[in-house]
Amino acid sequence: MTSALAVGVMSGTSLDGVSTALVRLADDPPALDAQLVAFRQDAYTAPERGQIIETIARGSSKDLALLHVALGERFAGAVLQLLAHAKVAPRDLSFVASHGQTIWHEPGRATLQLGDAAVMAERLGVRVVSDFRSRDVAAGGQGAPLVPLADVLLFGHPERGRLLLNIGGMANVTFVPRRGVTGGAVAFDTGPGVAVVDAVTRRIDPAAAFDAGGERARRGKPSRKVLDSLLADEYFTTPPPKSTGREHFGPDYAARLVAAVRQGEGDGGGRGGRGGRGGGGGSDNDAVATATVLTVETIARGIERWTPARPDDELVISGGGARNPRLVELLAERVAPRPVVPFDRLFFDGEAKEALVFAFLGFLTIRGAPGNLPAATGARGPRVLGHITPA
């Protein structure tokens, strides 16, 4: 296969919804190419998000099996809606590539994504590539991050170094020495992206899916003492290859952060925040501000400690966190004078990046080409990723 029209499906750790990207792929020597044709986001409803969170936390084998099928149906429906919007028939697709919804990710040991590929193949009449992470784990790798190979081949600067940062539920960064050059590339999860910020926001206001516009963080004051305690986590000082997920930085972590801020383990009350506490305790907005600065600081420290990037190598940002103005402001201040550039300005809608990347990885799988970057995952070598479910 030298060209293909495909759909990539992404449902990330932020649990905000299903992203689908219609992508035109080509093996056009000397470089591979992936062009975004159409993109759609379909937000999870509160009950859907709640079901996923509950199943992750306490689900039985029956719960997992039923969610596996339900997500397969949900993903197939999202693909059909994208195709209807783009006026493309399923029969025109070469394949669909689905990341699935991560339920458990224990680096180097096990990783599990749900969303039944057989259900998707039945509903769409199209072959489905899925379960991308397992083969890398079986080869001794972390199973993540998998975006870096696409960063190197598709999004690196043609002449100099570039950092590509995706701020999803978790945040991952790739340093690309030059487009197409894997030697010297470095990639890893820096830690939480917006998963902790979102979980803190939902904990203090169940009706809010996330900190809209970063306004809660803007009104709050981060707790320095709580931050110092959180930054002492050994994950942040562990060298790459490394990856993480909601198992580490999930709802329980967010609950402890909120409790610590409210109990006055920080610098005192915040400014105008709902739920402020007397006696030196912090407000709810202080908790959101603390979670936001945690994301910013761990990204900056990860770049400084573990990448060979020069101060003038630009930082290109994408993902849900790139839509949070307060987070972006704080990040730009923290990494100055390094330029911070929105992915959208250079390529296409940054929200579509991961869905497009998994279409690209599916293309590699169909062609029998490796889809991992061993320097990023720690696998014993390059591996063809994923399983193919026939139409």
Buried (B, 14 or more C-beta within 10 A) or exposed (E): EEEBBBBBBBBBBBBBBBBBBBBBBBBEEEEBEBEBBBBBBBEBEEEBBBBBBEBBEEBEEEBBEBBBBBBBBBBBBBBBBBBEEBEBEBEEBBBBBBBBBBBBBBBBEEBBBBBBBBBBBBBBEBBBBBBBBBBBBBBEBBBBBBBBBBBBBBBBBEEBBBBBBBBBBBBBBBBBBBBBEBEEBBBBBBBBBBBBBBBBBBBBBEEBBBBEEBBBBBBBBBBEBBBEBBBEBEBBEEEBBBBBBBBBBBBEBBEEBBEBBBBBBBBBBBEEBEBBBEEEBBBBBBBBBBBBBBBBBBBBBBBEEBBEBEEEBBBBBBBBBBBBEBBBBBBBEBBEEBEBBBBBEBBBBBBBBBBBBBBBBBBBBBBEBBBBBBBBBBBEEBBBBBEBBEB
